[in-house]
Amino acid sequence: MGVLNTTPDSFSDGGGFTTHASAIEHALAMFGEGADIVDVGGESTRPGKHEPVSIPEEIDRVVPVLEGVLRHRPESILSVDTYKAETAVAALHAGAEIVNDVSGLLWDRAMAKVCAAAGCGVVLMHTRGRPEEWHALPAADSRQVVSQVKQELVERLQAALEAGIERERLVLDPGIGFGKAYDGNYSLLAGLAELSSLGQPLLVGVSRKGFLGRTLAPLYQGVDVPVGRRANASLAAVTAAILAGAALVRVHDVRSTREAAAVADAVLQAAEANI
């Protein structure tokens, strides 16, 4: 899943694709590099700097991009990254097939009904509070984070099923970096097998995230590595996620990730053959 933020303030590619033409071009480029899905978002959930966007503005940012990509490449599978039901309706009407909701259907109570009626794919992500609250949240025990995330994903999964969303349309995301402590992100990566026991495909997003920059800091005189220099660490984290059970990975650098995924998949196939 390639990441496409049509925002001025996303933590990594903010400001890079704020015109419809540049966003469409980048989406097509990611498909050309091997993306199976492109996830289009119109509001940043950047930690500590989250600026809510009105529904009309969010729709204006994403819908023309979805429509433009499908004009050029009708077979494209597109996802909309939103927690707002009205935006989801507009995006699905424009041709998106998946709703990627970072709140797990919690922040807009109409979202579950919208997704059930549309019969679309749905990503239920775990988040701990809202972005503007993360800095004030008490640190979660990294030893308990996997069990806590698992329990809360069970609750979100059950709520989605009760709303009428079919099980085969649901993907779970542990929400790496979303209200998690530094160590907790690694605990979640190491504990993906336990989350896989819920029986749903797992999507993992680690690309260029802050915990990777912090991990690399000791190699660079204790200074967190900036976003633009986290590509290698992102590939390592993506590979670890695939080997631990991720079925989908959400990334900024598609071609290099595709290559890393091919190697990880070969390892998994060899392991399965030896069982």
C-alpha positions as a printed Julia matrix, in Angstrom:
275×3 Matrix{Float64}:
   0.0     0.0     0.0
   1.6     3.23   -1.17
   1.12    6.36    0.94
  -0.19    9.51   -0.74
  -0.82   12.5     1.5
  -2.44   15.46   -0.25
  -1.67   17.6     2.78
   0.68   20.48    3.57
   1.59   19.12    7.01
   2.04   15.33    6.97
   5.19   14.31    8.85
   7.02   12.87    5.83
   5.63   13.97    2.46
   3.58   16.96    3.61
   3.54   19.71    0.99
   4.88   17.46   -1.75
   1.59   16.63   -3.44
  -0.82   19.43   -2.64
  -1.95   19.99   -6.22
  -4.29   17.46   -7.77
  -1.97   17.01  -10.75
   1.12   16.27   -8.63
  -0.83   13.86   -6.43
  -2.24   11.97   -9.41
   1.22   11.76  -10.96
   2.71   10.38   -7.75
  -0.05    7.8    -7.34
   0.52    6.57  -10.89
   4.26    6.44  -10.25
   3.72    4.29   -7.15
   1.56    1.88   -9.11
   4.31    1.79  -11.72
   6.81    0.87   -9.0
   4.69   -2.07   -7.86
   2.12   -0.77   -5.39
  -0.99   -2.94   -5.19
  -3.0    -0.21   -3.46
  -2.54    3.54   -3.05
  -3.93    5.1     0.12
  -5.0     8.73   -0.37
  -5.33   10.98    2.68
  -6.43   14.59    3.03
  -5.78   15.22    6.74
  -2.57   14.71    8.64
  -2.59   12.92   11.99
   0.95   14.08   12.7
   1.76   13.59   16.4
   1.56   16.81   18.38
   0.75   18.92   15.33
  -2.61   17.61   14.24
  -4.73   20.27   12.56
  -8.31   19.13   11.91
  -9.51   19.75    8.36
 -13.1    20.53    7.44
 -15.02   17.89    5.56
 -15.41   20.01    2.38
 -11.67   20.72    2.31
 -10.76   17.08    2.89
 -13.12   15.99    0.11
 -11.62   18.58   -2.23
  -8.15   17.27   -1.49
  -8.85   13.58   -2.11
 -11.8    13.12   -4.5
 -10.29   14.77   -7.6
  -7.15   12.7    -7.04
  -9.11    9.45   -6.84
 -11.04   10.36   -9.96
  -7.9    11.42  -11.81
  -6.01    8.24  -11.02
  -8.91    6.09  -12.18
  -9.21    8.05  -15.42
  -5.59    7.21  -16.22
  -5.57    3.73  -14.7
  -9.09    2.33  -14.28
  -7.88   -0.95  -12.75
  -6.28    0.84   -9.78
  -7.23   -0.19   -6.26
  -7.52    2.95   -4.16
  -8.02    3.48   -0.45
  -9.11    6.63    1.35
  -7.41    7.47    4.63
 -10.15    9.17    6.64
 -12.09    8.9     9.86
 -14.97   11.06    8.61
 -18.06    9.31    7.23
 -18.97   12.1     4.79
 -15.5    12.03    3.28
 -15.69    8.26    3.01
 -19.02    8.48    1.16
 -17.59   10.95   -1.35
 -14.42    8.9    -1.83
 -16.29    5.63   -2.32
 -18.55    7.33   -4.85
 -15.41    8.53   -6.65
 -14.09    4.98   -6.9
 -12.19    4.18   -3.71
 -12.65    0.55   -2.66
 -11.22    0.69    0.86
 -11.71    2.95    3.87
  -8.62    3.18    6.07
  -9.89    4.58    9.38
  -7.15    5.42   11.89
  -9.75    5.57   14.66
 -11.12    2.08   14.08
 -14.6     3.55   13.42
 -14.59    5.37   16.77
 -14.33    9.06   15.91
 -17.36    9.22   13.61
 -20.17    6.91   14.66
 -21.71    7.04   11.17
 -18.63    5.47    9.58
 -19.54    1.85   10.36
 -22.95    2.22    8.75
 -21.43    3.86    5.68
 -18.89    1.06    5.22
 -21.45   -1.67    5.78
 -23.8    -0.16    3.2
 -21.01    0.28    0.67
 -19.62   -3.23    1.08
 -16.11   -1.78    0.88
 -12.9    -2.99    2.42
 -12.17   -1.51    5.84
  -8.92   -1.1     7.78
  -9.54   -0.9    11.52
  -6.55    0.75   13.12
  -5.81    0.84   16.82
  -5.06    4.24   18.24
  -4.58    5.38   21.8
  -6.34    8.7    22.19
  -6.22   11.46   19.57
  -3.04   12.94   18.09
  -3.35   16.15   20.08
  -3.55   14.07   23.3
  -0.61   11.77   22.75
   2.0    13.99   24.4
  -0.05   14.05   27.63
  -0.98   10.38   27.8
   0.7     8.35   30.54
   3.27    5.96   29.14
   1.82    2.53   28.46
   3.69   -0.51   29.76
   5.53   -1.91   26.74
   5.24   -5.4    28.29
   1.46   -5.15   28.15
   1.01   -3.28   24.88
   0.42   -6.36   22.71
  -2.32   -7.75   24.94
  -3.92   -4.31   25.29
  -3.91   -3.65   21.55
  -5.2    -7.16   20.91
  -8.12   -6.72   23.29
  -9.08   -3.35   21.85
  -8.82   -4.64   18.28
 -11.15   -7.48   19.3
 -13.63   -4.83   20.45
 -13.3    -2.84   17.22
 -13.64   -6.0    15.14
 -16.78   -7.04   17.0
 -18.3    -3.59   16.62
 -17.63   -3.66   12.88
 -19.21   -7.09   12.52
 -22.26   -6.02   14.53
 -22.61   -3.0    12.24
 -22.92   -5.35    9.28
 -19.43   -5.18    7.8
 -18.51   -8.61    6.47
 -15.54  -10.3     8.13
 -13.76  -10.94    4.83
 -13.69   -7.19    4.18
 -11.87   -6.33    7.41
  -8.16   -5.76    7.99
  -6.61   -4.92   11.37
  -3.77   -2.45   11.97
  -2.0    -2.29   15.37
  -1.32    1.42   14.87
   2.45    1.59   15.14
   3.31    5.08   16.39
  -0.27    6.07   17.18
  -0.19    6.83   20.89
   2.45    4.15   21.54
   5.62    4.56   23.57
   8.95    4.03   21.83
   9.5     0.51   23.2
   5.86   -0.35   22.6
   6.29   -0.03   18.85
   8.93   -2.75   18.88
   6.82   -4.88   21.19
   4.01   -4.69   18.65
   6.3    -5.64   15.77
   7.61   -8.58   17.79
   4.06   -9.58   18.79
   2.36   -9.6    15.4
   1.94  -13.36   15.55
  -0.29  -12.95   18.59
  -2.39  -10.35   16.76
  -2.62  -12.69   13.77
  -4.48  -15.12   16.02
  -7.51  -12.84   15.66
  -7.94  -14.36   12.22
  -7.86  -11.15   10.15
  -5.12   -9.91    7.8
  -2.79   -7.41    9.43
  -1.69   -4.12    7.91
   1.42   -2.53    9.38
   2.63    1.02    8.81
   6.18    1.73    9.98
   7.5     3.76    7.05
   9.74    6.68    8.11
   8.18    6.88   11.57
   9.77    8.65   14.51
  10.67    5.57   16.55
  13.02    4.54   13.73
  14.83    7.86   13.88
  15.26    7.45   17.61
  16.64    3.93   17.15
  19.31    5.23   14.79
  20.3     8.15   17.02
  23.2     6.36   18.79
  24.8     5.91   15.36
  24.74    9.65   14.76
  26.01   11.3    17.94
  22.7    10.87   19.72
  20.68   12.93   17.27
  17.4    11.48   15.93
  17.75   10.75   12.24
  15.42   13.04   10.24
  12.56   11.71    8.13
  14.46   11.88    4.87
  17.18    9.55    6.14
  14.97    6.76    7.53
  14.6     4.76    4.31
  16.97    1.94    5.28
  15.48    1.64    8.75
  12.02    1.57    7.18
  13.0    -1.35    4.97
  14.36   -3.23    7.97
  11.16   -2.63    9.93
   8.95   -3.59    6.98
  10.91   -6.81    6.49
  10.56   -7.64   10.18
   6.83   -6.97    9.97
   6.36   -9.29    6.99
   8.37  -12.06    8.61
   6.25  -11.65   11.75
   2.95  -11.95    9.9
   1.95   -8.67    8.24
  -0.15   -9.27    5.13
  -0.04   -5.65    3.96
   2.51   -2.89    4.55
   1.83    0.83    4.14
   4.93    2.59    2.78
   6.31    5.72    1.15
   9.1     4.04   -0.85
   7.36    1.48   -3.0
  10.03    0.07   -5.3
  12.61   -0.67   -2.61
   9.92   -2.08   -0.31
   8.67   -4.33   -3.09
  12.18   -5.75   -3.39
  12.54   -6.24    0.36
   9.11   -7.89    0.48
  10.12  -10.33   -2.26
  13.06  -11.5    -0.14
  10.94  -11.72    3.02
   8.31  -13.72    1.15
  10.97  -16.11   -0.15
  12.13  -16.72    3.42
   8.57  -17.42    4.54
   8.02  -19.81    1.62
  11.21  -21.68    2.49
  10.17  -21.91    6.12
   6.77  -23.26    5.14
   8.32  -25.82    2.81
  10.54  -27.08    5.63
   7.69  -27.58    8.11
